[in-house]
């Protein structure tokens, strides 16, 4: 009986030791160190001195990301999603104890194509010759670093124009579904050498085609379901800064969920329209949903609750832009060319309206 008790005790000790042995886990896109009680304070050199994750093989730098301690476990959150077809190598080096490593593969490559281009903004068919940005919205998260290989602009002769968009400039939203591409500002500002020698990226009166090919892989490593083409014509340059005094507000009806509608004289920057205008009642921001219409010349707001009677105002960030990068109080190339008689120095502008 004594031997049996000792054997059981030994087994328990071994199980406790095995349980206490730290291990690395890939779960829900994050890398976790289990079985190690993380200290309350961050090490002097940061968590990167303890736990690092690498993607691919060879002499590569560690992944960018952030750390957290969750229920005693040290967790690394990669800045970019774990990608299909990529191998990951994790290294945990506790201040005392043995180094632990973990090998992981990204999710299996899917075979079905679900990603496609939902829309390209601006949506108008005639775009200013000093257009600054394009926004490409995809139906699913996409792979990064591929824009230059899969996006090109053609002129009306079918010639590919290689220098229209800035190379390597990929700005993604956190979901990796909206990509911002920028035309060369040096060719837009009128007193710069590039503008004077090469000219603007878009010429007024000429026809263009933006082409996005289906071979672009989504975040799962699967090509898009179809290519996308946007045909547009170069229009007159947009040089006049946006002025909220020229905006027209259609007020909603009290005790209803009717839309508040704001009309602009000219199209505005799609992305900034979604976040740079707030509806305020007294000192309280009104919650609701924003939609855009009429080629980004109309902003529509539907409240989450019925409108209450009273005085309201739009709180507008002065950094809001039109299609050419002009913002309230200054044209995009004002510092290089012409003088403005009136400027707005404050960071926001208010536009009052009432619900009766």
N, C-alpha and C positions, 0 to 999 in steps of 0.2 A: 504493500500500500504506500509505503514511504517513497519507493522508487517511482511509482505512478504519479504521486504529487509533485515530486521534483521534475519529472518529465513534463508534466503539464505546465509547471512554472517556467521551465526553460522555453517551452513553446510560446508562452505568453510574452516572455521577454523578447524572443526573436520576432514575434509579430509586431510588438511595439516598436522595435528598432527598424523593422522593415517599413512600418507606417511612417516613422519619423524621417525616413530617408527622403530628401526633397526630390521632386520630379517636376518636369516642365510639361505643360499641356497647352495645346492649341484649341481654343473653344470660342465659338461665335466670332471668329476673326481676331481674337486677342490671345496673347501668350501669357500664361499664368505659371508662377512658381508655387506649387503646393507642397505642404509638409515642412515649411520653413516659416517661422514666426517673424514677420518683418518688424523691425524696430519702429517706434513711434516717430523718431526724427529721421529726416533724410540724411544719408551719408554726406560728408563734407564735399566729396567730389560729385555728388548726385547719384541717382539710381543707376546711371549708365556705367558706373564703376563696378556694379554688382551684376547687372543683367543686360545683355545685348542680344539683338536678333539681326541676322544677316539674310539677304535674299540672293540666290544664285550661287555661283562658285567662284573660286579665285580670290584675289586680294581686293575685296569690295568693302566699302564703308558700311557701318551698321545702319539699319533702317531709322528713319526719323519717326518720332512719335512722342507719346506722353506716358507717364507712369502714374499708377494709383495703388493704394493698399486697400483691398476689399476683403473683409472678414479675415484679416491676418495674412492673406495671400498677396504677393507682389504681382501686379498685372501691368503688362506693356500693351498699349493701344497704338498700333501702327497708324501713321498719318494717312497712308493710302491703303485701300482694302487689300486683303490677301488675294492673290491673283491665281487663276487657273494655270496649271503648267509650270509654276515656279516652285523651286525647292527652297526651303527655309532652314536655317541653322541657328539654334538658340544656345546661348552660353550663360550659365549662372555661376558666378564666382562669389560665394559667401565670404565674409570677413574671416571666418574660421571654418574649416571643413574642406571637403573635397569638391573640386569643380564638377558641375553637372552639365551635360549637353543634351540637346534634343534635336532630332531631325524630323522635318515635317514637309509634306507636299501640299500645295494649294489645292483647292477644290477640283474635282474632276471636270474636264472640259465637257460642256454640254454640246449636244448635237443639233438642237433646234434653234433656229434663228428667230429672235424676238425683237432685237434692237433695230430701230430705223430712225430717220430724222423726222421728228414731228413738225418742226417749224424752224424757219430762219427769220430772225428779226434784224433789221426792219422788214416788215411784210409788204411794203409798197413796191410797185413796179418801177417807179422813178425815184432814184436816190440822189441826194446832193453830191456834187463832184468832190466835196471835202468830207465825205462820210468818214467817220473815225473808227467805228466798231461794228462788228457783226456778232450776233448771238445765235448759236446753233443749239437747238434743244432736241435731245434724243429721248427715245421712249424707255431706255434702260441705261444703267451705268456703263461707261465706255472705258477702254484702255487708254493710257496716257502716252504722250510722246509720239503720237502717230499722225498728228494733224498735217504736218508738212508733206507726208507721203500720200495722204488721201484727200486733200482739199486743193483745188486749183481754180484759178479764174481765167476764162478765155475771153478774147475780144470778139468783135463781130465777124472776123475773118477765120475764127477757129484757132487762133494762135494762143498758146498758153502764155500767160503773163506771170513770170516767176517771182517778181519782186513787189507784188501788190500788198501782200500781208507780211507782217514782221515775222521772220523765221524764228522758231523756237519759243514763241510767245504763246503758251497755252495757259489760260486762266480758267480753272474749273470751279464750279460751285461744289459744296461739300458732298453732294450726291453723285458727282461725276456725270451728271446728265445735261448740264448747260455749260457750253464752251464759249468763251469770249475770245474773238480774234480781232486784232488791231491792225488797221492800215498804217503805213509808215507816216508818223507825224511830221517827219522832216520834209515829206512831199506835200503836206497839207499846209503847213505854216508858210505864208507867201514870201517872206524875205529870206528864207533859208536856201542854201545852195541847191539842195535836192529838188526843191520845188521849181527853182528857176532853170535848172539844167535838164531835169527829167520830166517835170510837170506833175500834176496831181495824179493819184492812183486811178481816179475815174475822170473821164473827159466828158464834158457836157455834150449831149446829143448822140453819143456812141452807145452801142448795145453790148452787153456783157452777159456771161453765163458763169455762175458759181456752181461747181460740180463737186459732189462728195461721193466717192466710190464705195461700193458695198463691201469691199475687201477689208475695210476697217473692222478690227476685232472689238467686240464688247469686253466687259470686265471678266467674262467667263471664258474668253478666248474664242468666241464664235463670230464669224463674219455677220455683218448686218443682212437683213432680209432683202434689201433693195438699195439701189443708189438713189441720190437726190439731186435735183437740178433746180436752180433758181435763176430765171432770166430777168434782167433789169436794164434800165436805161439811165445813163448819167444825166442828172438835172442841174439846175443852177446851184451854185454854192450857197450854203446857209451861213450867213455872217451875223445875223441879228440875235443877240442874247435873248433867252426866254424872259418874258415879263409877265408875272402873275396878274398884273392889272388888265391884261388883254384876254385872260382866261374867262370863259363863261360858265357859270354854275347853274345847273338846274336843280332846284331844291326839292327834297322829298316831302311827302305828306305826313303829318303827325299821326302817331299811333298805327303806322303801317311799316312794312318791311320794304318799301319802295326804294329804288336806287337813287343815290346821290350821283349826279353826272357832271363831270368837268370836261369842257371842250377846249382844246388848244389850237391856236392858229396854225401850228406846224407840228409834224411828228416829233415825238420825244424819245429819249433813250429808254428802251423796253425794260431793262433790268432795274434802272433807278426809279422808274415809275412805280414799281412794285414795293419799294421800301422807303422812299423819300417824301411821301405825302401821308400825313396823319390827319384824322378827323378828331377834333377836340370839342368836348362839351364842358364849359366851365374850365376846370383844371384837369378833367379826366379824359383820357384817350378812349375813343369809341372803338370797340372791337367789331371786326367785320371782315368781309372778303373783297378783294380787289380784282377786277377784270379789266382788260383793255380791248378797245374796239376801234374800227375805222382807221386801220393802219397806224395805231399808236397815237392818234389825235384825240382819243376819248378815254377818259378814266372813269370807271364805274365802281361804286362802292355800295355793297349791300351789308347792312348792320346785322349783327347776331341777334339783336333784340329790336322791337319796334322803336321808331323815332319818338323821342319825347319833345314836347314844345320847348322852345328856348333859343338862346343865342349860341351859335357854334362858330368855329373857324377851322380852316385848313392850316396845318402847320407844315410848311414846305421847307425842306433843307435847301439852302442856297446853292449847294453843289449839284443840284439836279441839272441834267444836260439834255440838249437836243441831239439830233443825229450827228452833228459835226463837233460835239464836245464843247459847244458854247454853254456856259452856265449863267445863272442869274447875275447880272451886273457886268459880265465880261465875255467877249468873244474868245474862242480858243486861241487865235493867233494875235490877240490884241497887244501882247507884250512885244511883238515883233514888228507891228506894222502901223496900226492906226490908234488914234487917241479916242478915249471914251469920255463923253461929257458928263456922264452920270454913272456912279458905281454904288454898289450896295456892299457895305463892309460887314454887316451882321451875318451871323451864321444861319439864320432862318428867317422866313418871311411868313406873315400870317395873312389869310384871306377870309374875311368874315362872311357868314351867311346865317339865316335864321330859319327855323322850322316853326311854322304857325298852324 
